[in-house]
């Protein structure tokens, strides 16, 4: 555990700096594009390029890490991300920023892949659950706190871009100073999407729906806040409350999902998101404080879709397949995340109101709920008794390597050997 502690002491600060910088940059870009006067559709398409970069990173980043090692790769990705952030401040153009978002997505995926594979190498099986929980907590807290740094500069100037770039530069220090070994990246077996869908349709659709919903939040919620007249301070708390509240509620949903059928839990979550979104859209004259309460609950629901869907898929597959399957599910999430901002912006444009964002969320989760209950009633999903389910783990999508840290993999391997 001592070696794990020192590894966490080097890698977690670097990951935290990356999350802080990325979190505040994402919101700053949305506020700036709204301020400049870009159309809703243009903002959605531009910001969706980041998630397209994550998909490219899924296929590209491991080649550089395997060739030059983790420290050098991390330095390359962090330096690239820093340059990209600074370039945002020099020239404002939707096409230029879309290109930058694409490469920023690739760089960020590489950063998380390097950190997570390193953590996995330094973590023993008996400590994997604690390390995984610490890392996931760090991710959510970093995203929430990152929003508060928006209050340190003028949203119309270059200050916030420089602060975000500073965080990425700071991430180089702990990793560059560590003496940890270079781990090997996992090489999971591949599954065809057709074979996966035949076994875990609810898990795959759940991850895809989570990508559609969550990416729309991170991309279009700042635009929504600006349109309804929130100040930068209010918007920062609007975002932070949703993220941090979401992580807190995940634990409650996790306990429930471990005791009942997860297909039914996904259906209930989707219905609650649809109803809550519809309610906020109709009753849009509520106070700011009450809106924060509703968004904390909303965050808890939408951020639970992905981990419950992954857990549902892991209920079906064996331990030796867990990493490969979860990596494919992450790809489903990323594909959904590409279309989320685009579809959300189109819905807001057609609705001719900022609250069209909640119409989008209500529609997506409503459709997912209908499909889920249809598959369950038609017996198109494998029934898993609660006693045979794997344990729920709170998750935030980062890279495919995070799945190796998931202690459910070790637990299943232990069951196979006994």
N, C-alpha and C positions, 0 to 999 in steps of 0.2 A: 504493500500500500504506500510505502514511503516513496518508491520510484514513481508511482502513479501521481502522488501529490506534487512532486517536483515537475513532472511533465505537465500537469494541469497548470502549475504556476507559470509555465512558459507559454503554453499554447492557448489557454483560455483568455488571457489578456489580449493576445493578438486577435483571437476570434471576436472578442468584445469590441475592440477598436473598429474592426471591419463592419460589424453589425451597427455600431453607432453611426459611422460615417455613411453607410449605405442607407440606413433608415432616414436620417435627416435629409440626405440628397434626394431620395425618392419623393418626399413630401415637398421639398423646396422646388423641385422641377415642376410639379403640378401647380403649385401656387404661382410660380413665375409665368408659366404658359397661360394660365388664366388671366393674370395681370396684363400680359402683352396683348391678349385678345384672340388667341387661337380658338378655332371652333371646337366644339365638344368632340366631334368625330376625329379631328386632327390630333387632339390630345390623346384620345384613346388609342389610335393607331401608333402614334409616336412612342407611347409608354409601353405598348405591347411588345415592342422590339426587344425590351429587356428580357422578357420571358422567352422570346425566340432565341436570345443569346444563351439562356440557361440550357435549352435543348441542344444547341450546338456544343456547349461546354460538356454536356453529358457524353458526347461522342469524341471530343477532341482533347480535353485537358489531361487525361491520364497518359497520353503519349509523351507530353513534355515532362511530367512528373517521373515517369519510368526512365526517361533518357538522362535527365540531369539531376534528379534527386529532389527531395521535398524542400530543403532550405532554398536552393536556387530557384526552384519553380515558384515557391511562395513569394520570393523577392521579385520575380518577373511579373507575376500576376498583380502584386500590390503596387509596384511601380507603374504598371500599365493602367491600373484603376486610378491612381493618383493623377496621372497625365490626362486621362479621359475627363475626370471631374473638373480639372482646371480649364480644359478646353471648352467646357460648357459656358464658362464665364466670358469668353472672348467673342463669341458670335452666336446670335440667337436665330435659329432657323429650324423649322420642323424636320426637314430632311437631315440636316446636320446632327441635330440632337437624336433623331431616330437611329442614325448610324452609331453615334456614341453609346446609346443605350444598348444596342446589340453587342458591341464589344465589351461594355461594362458587365453585361450578363455573363459572357464567357469568362471574363476575368474573375468575377465573384464566385462562379461555380468552381473554378480552379482553386481559389483560395480555400473554400470550404472543403473541397476534396482533399487538399494537402493536410489541413488541420485535422480532419476527422480520421483519415487513415493513420495519421501519426498517433492520435489519441487511442485508436483501436490497438495499435501495436504495443502501447505502453500500459494497457489495461488488462489485468488478469480477470479470469472468468468470475471469480467471487466478488469482484468490485465493479463489474460491468454495469449493474443496475444503478449504483450510486453515481458513477461517472456519467452515464447516459442522462440521468435526471438532472445532474448539475449542468450539463451541456445544454439541455433543452431549456432549463430555467434561465440560463445565461442568454440564450437566444431571444426569448420572449422579453426579458427585462431590458436587454439591449435595444430592441426595437421600440419598446415603450419609452425608455429614457431618451433615446435619440431624438424623439420628437420635441423634447424640451429645449434642445440646443437651437431650435428655430428662433427662440426668443433672444438670442445673443447678437443678431445682426439684422440689417435691413434686407427685407425680402427682395427688394428691387435692385440691390447692389451685388457686389461680388463677395461680401464677407462670408455668407453661408457656404458658398462653394469652396472657399479657402479653408473653412473649419472642417468641412467634410474631407477635403484632401489631406488635411493635417492628421485626421484620425487614421486614414489609410497609411500614411507615412509612419505614424507611431506603431502600427501593427508590425512593422518590420523589425523593431528593436527586440522584443522578447524572442521571436523565432530565430533571428540571426545570432542571438547570444546563447542559445541552448546547445547542449552537448549530446542531445538524444540521438539515438540511432535512426537511420533511414529505414522506414518500414517498407514492406512490399504491399502494393495495392492488391486488393482481392480481385480474383478473376472468376466471377460467378458464371454459371452456365446460362445460356440464353433460352428464352421460351418465345414461341411465336404468339402473337396477340390472339390469334384464333384459338389456340390451345388454352391460353389463359382465360379467355372470355368464357369458354365452355365450362370451366371449373369455378371461376370466381367472377361472374358478371356483376354482382352487387359491389364487390371490392373495387373493380376497375371503374365502374360508373361512378362510384362514390368519390374516388380520387379525381376523376375528370370533373365532376360537379364541384368538388372543393377547389380545383384550379380555377374554374369559371367564377366562383363566388369570391374567393380570397383575393385573387389578382385584381378584381374589380374594386375591392375595398382599398387596397394599397394604391391603386392607380387613380381611381375616380373619387374617393372620399374627400381628399383635400380640395378637389375641384368643387364638390358638393358644398363643403364648408364655406368656401369663398363665395359661392353663388348665393347662399342664404345669409351672408353678412357676418360670418364669424371672424373675429380678429385673429391675428397670428397666435396670440396666447390661448384663446379659446380653441382654435383649431388644433394646437399642439396637445391640449388635454383631451380633445375629442378623439384623436388618434391613440394617444397613450392609454386612455381609459379602456378603449375597445380591446387593445392588444393585451394589456396586463389583466384586465377582467376576464378576457378569453382564456388565458392560461390558468387562472384560478378555478374557473368553472370546469375546465377539462378534467380535473381530478375527480369532481363529483360525477361527471358523466362517465368517467373511466370506471368508477366503483359500480355504477349501475350496469354498464355494458358487460362487466365481468360476471354478472349474476343473471342476466337475461339474454334472450336471442338478439344478437347484434344486428341482424337484418331488420328486426322490428325497431331497435333503437335508432338505426339510421333513418327509418321511415318517420319516426316521431320527431327526431331532430329536424329533418327537412320540413315537416309540417309546421313546427314551431317557428322556424326561420321564415317560412312563407307567411304565416299569420302575423308575426311580429313586424315584418317588413311592410305588409299591407296596412297594419295598424298605424305605423309611423307615417306612412304615405297619406293616409286619410286624416289623421289627427296631427297635422303639421304645425299647429299653433302652440305646442307645448313649450314650457320654459327650457332654458339651456341646461339647467341642473337635471331636470327630468330626462332630457335627451341623453345626457351622459349615463344615467342609470340604465336606460333602454339599450344604449350601445354597449355597455358592459355585458349585459345579458346576451345581446346579439353576437358579440365577439366570442363569448363562451360557446355559443351554438355553432357558428360557422367554422371556428378553428378546431372543433371536435370532429367534424365530418371526416377529415383526412385520417387522423389516427384511428378512429373507429373502423373506417374502411380498410386500412392496412391490417388492423387486428383481425377483421373478418376474413381477409385473405389468408393470413397466417394460421387461422383456425383450420384451414383446408390442407395446406401444404406441409410437408415434412421439414424438419430442421435444416437438412442439407440444401433445401431449395429456398429457404427464407430470404436470403440476401438477393438472389436472382429475381424472385417474385417481387420483393419490395422495391427493387431498382426499377423494374418494369412499371410498377404502380406509380413511382415518382415520375417516370416519363409521361404516364397518363395525366398526372397532375400538371406537369409542365405544358403539355399540349393544350389542356383546358385553360391554363393561365395565359396562353398566347391570345386566345379568343375572348377572354373575359373583358379586358378593357375596351376592345373593339365593339363587342355586342352591348356592353353597358353604355358606351357613348352613343351608339345608334339609338338605343332605347330612350336615353335622356333627350336626344334630339327630336325623336318622334313625339315624345310626351310633352316637349316644349316647356319642361320644368325640371329643376334640379332634383326633385323628388322622384323623377323617373328612374333614378338609381335604385330606389327601393322597389319600384315596379319590376325592374330587372331581377333583383334578388328574389322577390316573391315568385316570379315566373320560373326561374331556373330551379329553385328548390321545390316548387310545386310539381314541376315535371318529373324531377328526380324521385319525389315521393310516390307519384303515381306509377312510375316504372318499377320502383322497388317493391311495392305491394303487389303489382301485377306478377312479377317474377316469383315472388313468394307463394302466391295463390296458385300459380301454374306449376309449382314445384320445379321451377327451373334453377333453384339454388339448393345446394347441399345443406341439409339440416345438421347443425352441430349443437349438441346439448351443452348448456352452460358449464357443466362440470368438466367438459372436455375442451373448453376454449382456452386459448393462451391468455396471459395477462395483458391488460391494457397498458400502453405506455404513452404519455403525452408526447406529441411530436410536432415539429415544425420542419417543413421541407427545407433541406439544405443541399446535400449532394447524396449520390448513391451510396457513398461509403458510410454515411451515418447509420445505414441499416445494419452494418456489421457491428456497431456499438450496441444495437438493440439486444438486451439480455434475453429476449424471447428465443433468439437463435440458440444460445447456449443451453437454455432450459429444454428445448426440444431435442438437442443433441444428447443431453443427459438421459432423456426418456428413451431414446433409441438404443442406447448402450445398455439399458437395464432390462 
